[in-house]
Amino acid sequence: MDLLSAILPALVLGLAAGLAPGPYTTMVVATGLERGFRAALPLAMAPFLTDLAPLLLSSLLLTSLSPQVVRILGWVGGTVVIAIGLRLVTRHWPRRDPRSAGSHVQPPTVRFWHVVAGTVLSPAPWLFWLGLGSPLFLRQWGKDWRLGMLFLAVLFLTNIGSASALAWAASHGRRVMAPYWRTRMLRALGVALVAAGGYLVVQAARGTLGRGQPELLDTILDATRVPR
């Protein structure tokens, strides 16, 4: 029963983090569509790096983030995501001279450090670990340190595995999709990133980032509770 109580919440959170629409998954899908699976896979594995600081700080040092810190993270992270989205849109905007599009090999639109910056400088992972991940992790750690490590392993593997599946699906679509529609899809993903970044900035300005986390934690615990 203890094993299931550690595994089930981790599966739920990992799938939600890896499949839920957002800047991270959008950048992974855009790279898979633009460059293929090999280029998108390192981006899908970025949570191994980007979630390390929020996990450690929220579990060992912090109990909450001040509203001002969350607001700054929202502004900075939202601005970074907007910049990446604009870069994607302009890169795949129709050119007047069609020959210029294939005149040279263009560098990747979304790089690994874009994903790292857009994630670490966003309030999303910090609020996730403060409000959901770390309380569940510490609860399992308090029972047995091995349960805590199992929770983290399942969460990260599920998160990265589901994001990698999205990258593979996007790369497969790249092979079968006509260039015209692939370009339009990449522009749409760029617009989605701009909208996501703008949403972060607006939420930060209103001071409404991160509300509802305790209620969501209770919902996950109730949904994954194993009867004794």
N, C-alpha and C positions, 0 to 999 in steps of 0.2 A: 504493500500500500504506500509506503514512504517513497519507493521508487516512482510509482505512478504520480504521486503528488508533486514530485520534482520534474518529471518528464512532460506531463500534460500542459502545465502553464508555459513551459519553455517552448513547446511546439506551437502553441497558440501565438505567443509573442514573436517567435522567430518567423512564422509564416506571415504574420501581419507586417513585420518590419521588412521582409523581403519582397512581398507582393503588393503592399499598399501603394497607391499612387503617391508620388512625392518627388522631390528633386533627385534623391539618390537613385530610385528606380528609373526615373525618366532619363538620367544621364547614362545609366547602364544600357537601357533599351536603345537610346540614340546612337551610342557607340557600336552596339551590335549591328544595328541597321546600316550604319555608315561604314564601319571597318571590319566587321565580322566578329566571330566568337572569341578568337585569340586576343583581340584588342580589348574586348569588353570584359573578359574574365578577371583580369587584375582589378578592374573597377568594382566588380561584384564582390571581390574579397576585401574591399576597403574597410568594412567594419572591424576587421581584426586590428586595424590601426586607429580608426577614428573613434571607436567606442571605448578604447582603453582608458583614456583620461577621465571621461565621465563616469565610467564604472568604478575606477579606483577612488576618485575624489568623493563621489557620492556615497560609496560604501565605507570609506575610512575617515573622511574629514568633514564632509558637509552634510547637513540635514536639510537644507533648503537653499535656493538661490534667491537673493533679494530681487524685488520687482525691477529695480534699476538695472541689474546685471542681465536679467532676462530681456529687458527692453533693448539694451545695447546689442545683445546677441541677435535679437530679431532684426534690428536695423542692419547690422553688418552682414549677417548671414543672408538676409533677403537681398541685399545689394549685390553680393557675390553671385547668388543664383540668377538674379536678373541679368548680370553681365554675361554669364555663361549662356543663358537663353538667347540674348541678343547676338552673341557670337555665332550660335548655331543657326539662327534665322538669317543673318547676313551672309553666312558662308553658303547657304543653299538658296539664296534669293535669285530669281531669274536674271541672267546676264543678257545685255543687248547683243554681245558678240558670242554666239554659242561656242566658237572655237577656243575662247579663252578659258572655258571650264576645264578642258583637258590638256591645256598647254603645258602644265607642270603638275607634279605630284604634290598635293596639298598636305600639310601636317594635320594631325588629328585635331578635330574641333574641341573635343573634351579630353583633357589629359587627366592622369591619375591625381595630380595635385589639385586639379579643379574639384574633384570629388571630395578629397580630403578637406580642402578649405571650405567648400560649400556645406560640408557636414559638421566639421568641428566648430565653425563659426556660426552655426545655426543653433537655436535653442532646442531643436527637436531631440537630439540624443541626450542632452543634459536633462531635459524634462522627462524623457522616457526613463532614464536610469534613476532619477530622483523620485519620480512618482510611481514607477511600476517595477523596473528591472531590479534595482537594488533592494527594495523591501522584500521581494520574492526571493532573491538570492540570499539575503541575510537570514530570512526565515528558514530556508533549507540548510544553510551553514550552521545555524544554531542547533539544528537536530543532529547533523553529522557533516563534517567538512566535505566528505565524499559526495553527499547529496548536493551540496552547494556547487561543487565542481561539475557534477553531472548536469545540473540545471544550466550552468554557463555553457558547457560543451554542446548540449542539445540546442540551446537558443542560438548560438553563433552558427553552428552547422546548418540549422534549419533556415536561418536568415540568409546566409551566403549561398546555400544550396538552391533556395527558391529564387534568389536574384540571378544566380548562374543559369537557372532554367529559363528565366526571362531573356537573358543575353543570348542563349542558344536559339530560342524561338525567334528573336529579332534577327539574328544572323541567318537563320533559315529563310525568313521572309525576305532578307536582302538578296538571296540567290534567286528567288522565284518572282519577286516583285519587279515590275517594269521600272526603269530609271525615273520616269516621269512621276509615278506614284511614290517611289521611294523618296524623291526630293520633297514632294509635298508633305509626306509623313514626317520627315526630319524638320521641316519648317514648323509643322504643327507641334512637334515635341519642343522646339525652341520657344514657341508661344506659350506652351504649357509651363515651361520653366520660368518665363517672365511672369506669368500669372501667379505661380507658386511663390516666387520671390516677392512680388508685390503684396500678396496676401500676408506673408510674414511681416513685411514692413508696416502694413496697415494694422495688423494685430498688435505689433509692438507699440505703435503709436497710441492705440486704444488701451493698452495695458491688459489685454485679455488672453495673452499667451499662457498656455498650461493649465487653464481652468478645467475642472472636471476630472483631474487625474485620480483623486481618491475614490470617486465613484466608479471609474473604470477599473481600478484595482480590485474593488469589491466584486464587480461583475465577473472579472476573470477568475477570481478565487472561487466564486460560487459555481461558475460553469465548469471548472476543472476539479472541483472537490471530489475526492474518491470516498464513497461511503464505507464505513468500517463495519 
